[in-house]
């Protein structure tokens, strides 16, 4: 079980670190987008690692630390796009219709 989880954690770490490589090819740049899925995978892996593996082994501690680091890194990228983050643009209360931009003529 240890080696199966270690393989999944290694794949998660690779997919998390791949966007740091500034190589402009689609399979590298494409890893910028599924951050929520990678965070969900890391969030699901943590309890599995703690329940199924022997916590006294140093290898288990390394796996948990890598998984937690991947989760924190992905959450750092996701947080600005949540409602918990402060608004960066003020909401206009009474906008003059002649000074507004309309995408469609509605």
C-alpha positions in Angstrom: 0.0 0.0 0.0 2.9 2.3 0.8 4.3 2.1 -2.7 0.9 2.7 -4.4 0.4 5.8 -2.3 4.0 6.9 -2.9 3.4 6.6 -6.6 0.3 8.7 -6.5 2.0 11.3 -4.3 5.0 11.4 -6.7 2.6 12.0 -9.6 0.8 14.7 -7.7 4.1 16.4 -6.8 5.2 16.2 -10.5 2.0 17.8 -11.7 2.2 20.4 -9.0 5.7 21.4 -9.9 5.4 21.1 -13.6 4.0 24.7 -14.1 7.1 26.1 -12.5 9.1 25.0 -15.5 8.7 27.9 -18.0 8.7 25.6 -21.0 6.1 26.9 -23.5 4.5 23.7 -24.6 0.8 22.8 -24.1 1.4 19.8 -21.8 3.4 22.0 -19.4 1.2 25.1 -19.6 -2.0 23.0 -19.4 -1.1 22.1 -15.8 -1.9 25.7 -14.7 -5.6 25.0 -15.0 -6.6 21.8 -13.0 -5.4 23.3 -9.7 -8.7 22.6 -7.9 -8.6 19.0 -9.0 -5.0 18.6 -7.8 -6.0 20.2 -4.5 -8.9 17.9 -4.1 -6.7 14.9 -4.8 -4.2 16.0 -2.2 -7.1 16.6 0.3 -8.3 13.1 -0.3 -4.8 11.6 -0.1 -4.1 13.0 3.4 -6.6 10.9 5.4 -5.8 7.8 3.3 -2.1 8.2 4.2 -2.8 8.7 7.8 -5.3 5.8 8.1 -3.6 3.2 5.9 0.1 3.7 6.5 2.3 3.2 9.6 2.8 6.7 11.0 6.0 5.7 12.8 7.8 5.1 9.4 9.9 8.1 8.2 8.6 7.4 4.6 5.0 8.0 5.7 6.0 11.3 7.2 7.7 12.3 4.0 4.6 11.4 2.0 2.3 13.3 4.3 4.6 16.4 4.1 4.8 16.3 0.3 1.0 15.9 0.0 0.5 18.7 2.5 2.9 21.0 0.6 1.1 20.3 -2.7 -2.2 21.1 -1.0 -0.9 24.4 0.4 0.7 25.4 -2.9 -2.5 24.7 -4.9 -4.6 26.4 -2.3 -2.3 29.5 -2.5 -3.2 29.7 -6.2 -6.9 29.0 -5.7 -7.6 31.4 -2.8 -7.6 34.7 -4.8 -10.5 33.3 -6.9 -12.8 32.5 -4.0 -15.3 34.6 -2.1 -13.0 34.6 0.9 -10.5 36.9 -0.9 -11.1 40.6 -0.8 -12.6 42.3 -3.9 -10.1 44.1 -6.1 -12.7 46.2 -8.0 -15.3 48.4 -6.4 -18.9 47.8 -7.3 -20.7 50.7 -9.0 -24.0 51.6 -7.3 -25.5 54.2 -9.7 -23.9 53.9 -13.2 -24.8 56.3 -16.0 -26.1 54.1 -18.8 -24.3 56.2 -21.4 -21.0 55.6 -19.7 -21.3 51.8 -19.4 -20.0 49.1 -21.7 -22.4 46.5 -23.0 -21.2 43.3 -24.5 -24.5 42.6 -26.3 -27.1 45.1 -27.4 -29.6 44.2 -24.7 
